[in-house]
Amino acid sequence: MIEVQHLVKKFGDFTAVNDLSFAVESGQVMGFLGPNGAGKSTTMKMITGFLRPTAGTARIAGIDICDNPLAAQTQLGYLPEGAPAWPDMTPRQFLDFITRIRGLDKAAARQAMTRAIGMTELHGVLDQPIDTLSKGYRRRVGLAQAIVHDPDVLVMDEPTDGLDPNQKFQVRQAIEEMAAHKAIIISTHILEEVDAICSHAMIIDRGEIVAEGTPSALAARSRFFGAVSLTLDTQLLERARAVLDGIANSRYEVVTRGVETVISVFPDGTPAPATDLLAQVQDLIAQQDWPVRALALETGRLDDVFGTLTRKPRPLADAVDVPDAADVPDGGRA
Amino acid sequence: MSQFWTITRREFAGYFSTPLAFVFIVVFLLANGLATFYLGAWFEMGQADLTSFFMFHPWLYLFFLPAISMRLWAEERRNGSIELLLTLPVPLSAIVLGKYFAALAFSALALALTFPVWISVNFLGNPDNGVILASYLGSLMLAGGYLAIGSCLSALTRNQVIAFVISVVACFLFTVSGAPLVLDIFRSWAPQVLTDTLASFSLLTHFRAITGGVIDLRDLVFFVTLIGVFLVATMIIVDMKKGEGA
């Protein structure tokens, strides 16, 4: 449904997007990840025909956005960054305008508006100027605008940015409801969102794809994949360190948060099933009689992968020893 | 065509969503009245015509119309809504024309609201209503010219104040090039052809010709061409910005 072919965008000497190619099929939700300035928005602006690519193109439902923008845009719903709208209009006027401009006839427009308003739960604010609405409602107005004509292709730039957790949940639910019959691209820097709604994810940095795959496959590239994390009282940390240091080849990492400490024990690199390590740690806990608050077998951390892949590679730094990579969800580049 | 009307209607309604439209119209009418009665000394002239009313339109429009046109594109850019507008399946021409005609309709409304002057002059004497009608048409054409220039310059920037200032300057140049004061300076040394060319580019020259009561096709062609050129320039600028990414 969406085919991006060798997309390049240069602003003067600066290359914002560098030879990007990917495809999103109907039924897929592609999560677009990357630090600020990685080229996510620029890519979306080119896919939707707002920016002209320096080279390459994108096809929406087989239609080239550069050669035939109007036909391609008919198939497309787009929520630009920041969910812009005309502040003086009410959501009702705004959606009415969009359905008219998209050429829906009266009956179809009424139906489409009812559906979009229902999905985004705008009933309460339909006749208030968009100007006076909260950020969450404004975002939902933008979303309603993008889906009102039931497009086959949906491009959303940070659809949940600035929403509270309940609103985020609602927007995600709305996206999930539509996902089965649409090709959807969302950009986000909320990594949990990728896990929650995306069938595919792509990490881009400085205009290039640095990783792509299903969210779980991406997360599995994390150094935490297969590690066992146990949460203990911080008071027990020294005792635990002594025990763990006593075991040959043991590698572990400690993160202390107040009274709680998380110790992540890494596999020793021998090709053994991850459950072996879990069993070993469980044995250790039983042996030492530690009051463990939580115990988990790590399936990998997306934020760790994100941090490792999108930081400026420093020549002397060992990728494994990047300090507090797990605590930097947004990457290092501003 | 229906998309053009949809855009025009939305834009036109946009003018009235804030009190600004009413403030604008009231101030415009007041300024018009002051110019006519004080500067133009309409009563003292003792003539039943509206010469002293229309005489000041180029100078009033110079400041009032850039205030309308400055928001046409600059505001969309500032607001981010330009991204929405330009990714809807609408031809750029429909957007540029729709916006322009909404601005023109708004100015036409403000101009139409000067009708009490017309009623007064008919009440007090027997003016040549044909000339008055022609003058109103000329005034609307003049407004159209200023707005087209303003639309083009508004597309250049995201800052409305800058759009306003450069529009005033540009409109001033297009006006003053036909003022006797400027033409006299050139007339003293430049060949007649140059002076005439300069004057022919002035909105003032063509406006004066129409308000004189003679609707010459050449004057109309001038205004329509000027408007056309600046609207096409608006389209080119908006389209160019798609490549730049501004």
Interface residues (C-beta under 8 A of the other chain):
Chain A: K9 F11 A16 T42 K45 T48 G49 F50 L51 R52 P69 L70 A71 Q73 T74 L76 Y78 P80 E81 G82 P84 A85 W86 P87 D88 M89 Q93 F97 I98 R100 I101 R102 G103 P129 Q145
Chain B: S2 Q3 T6 I7 R10 A13 G14 S17 T18 N79 G80 S81 E83 L84 L86 T87 L88 P89 V90 P91 K242 G243 E244 G245
